Amino acid sequence: MDVLLFLVPMALVLSTVGLLAFFWALKSGQFDDLQGAAERILYTDDHPEHSEPPNTLDEKQ
């Protein structure tokens, strides 16, 4: 029973910290663009039109 005197306040403190962290993330805009971040991974940053073409003549010789 003595352990409850330690565990109950610790549970209340940790849940309060978690709730405050959630509200801070909500206020700072962490959840504003969920769909954009999910689709951004599908696109590459490579631009083949700006890169040099491979020199195939040297490879065949």
WORAVEN-V927614 format. One record per pair of residues at least 6 apart in sequence whose ideal C-beta (glycine too) atoms are under 8 Angstrom apart, sorted by sequence separation. I is the first residue (numbers start at 1). GAP is how many residues later the second one is. D is the distance in Angstrom with one decimal. If there is no record, write none. Layout:
((I	GAP	D) (I	GAP	D))
This chain:
((25	6	6.9))
